[in-house]
Amino acid sequence: MNVIMDLCIVPLGVGVSVSTYVAECHRVLQAAGLKTQLHAYGTNIEGDWDAVMAAVKQCHERVHAMGAPRVTTTIKLGTRIDRSQSMADKVQSVHDQLT
């Protein structure tokens, strides 16, 4: 099953800047072959359910391995079985309403 997820992983106990950790998670998602779209407060991900969930777990493991004693994650996700829909399709649908 395909899933579109909005993921926000926040390492705790590492100071104020988290861009190094975000970049490492982005590398994990890219290595997993997932479609991603980075935004100011997270990353949109598109792919197979199991592959996406495995990558999220690997992100947690990497962030802990980088020294973060705690990690908190917010996930919003959606699935659809009536038709195929990509992240780009969803954005385009809104843009079409604006024109």
C-alpha positions in Angstrom: 0.0 0.0 0.0 1.3 3.5 -0.9 1.4 6.2 1.8 2.0 9.9 1.8 3.5 11.0 5.1 4.4 14.3 6.7 7.3 13.5 9.1 8.9 15.8 11.7 11.7 14.2 13.8 13.1 16.3 16.6 16.2 15.3 18.6 16.0 16.3 22.2 19.0 17.1 24.4 21.3 18.2 21.6 21.0 22.0 21.7 19.0 24.5 19.6 20.2 23.7 16.1 18.9 20.4 14.6 19.8 20.8 10.9 22.6 18.2 11.1 20.1 15.6 12.4 17.5 16.6 9.8 20.1 16.3 7.0 21.1 12.8 8.2 17.4 11.7 8.2 17.0 13.1 4.7 20.0 11.0 3.7 18.3 7.9 5.1 15.1 8.6 3.2 17.0 9.2 -0.1 19.0 6.0 0.4 15.7 4.1 0.9 14.6 5.4 -2.6 11.6 7.3 -1.3 10.2 10.4 -2.9 10.7 13.3 -0.5 9.9 17.0 -0.3 11.7 18.9 2.5 9.9 21.9 4.0 10.4 24.3 6.9 9.0 22.0 9.7 9.5 18.5 8.3 9.6 16.3 5.3 6.8 14.9 3.1 7.5 11.3 2.0 5.8 9.2 -0.6 6.3 5.4 -1.0 5.4 1.9 0.0 4.0 1.7 3.6 6.6 -0.8 4.8 9.5 1.1 3.2 8.4 4.4 4.7 8.0 3.0 8.2 11.3 1.2 8.0 13.0 4.4 7.0 11.4 6.3 9.9 12.8 3.7 12.3 16.2 4.0 10.7 16.0 7.8 11.1 15.4 7.3 14.8 18.3 4.9 15.1 20.7 7.3 13.2 19.7 10.3 15.4 20.3 8.3 18.5 23.6 7.1 17.2 24.5 10.7 16.6 24.2 11.3 20.3 20.6 12.4 20.8 19.4 10.9 24.1 15.7 11.4 23.1 13.8 11.7 19.9 10.2 12.9 19.4 8.4 12.4 16.2 5.2 13.8 14.7 3.6 11.8 11.9 0.6 12.6 9.7 -0.1 10.1 7.0 -2.7 9.1 4.5 -3.4 6.2 2.3 -5.8 5.9 -0.7 -7.0 2.8 -2.5 -9.6 4.3 -4.9 -6.9 5.8 -7.2 -3.3 6.6 -7.4 -2.3 10.0 -6.1 1.2 11.5 -5.6 2.4 14.4 -3.5 2.6 16.5 -6.6 -1.0 15.6 -7.6 -2.2 16.8 -4.2 -0.4 20.1 -4.5 -1.5 20.6 -8.1 -5.2 20.0 -7.1 -5.0 23.0 -4.8 -3.1 25.1 -7.3 -5.9 24.4 -9.8 -8.4 25.8 -7.4 -6.4 29.0 -7.1 -6.3 29.8 -10.8 
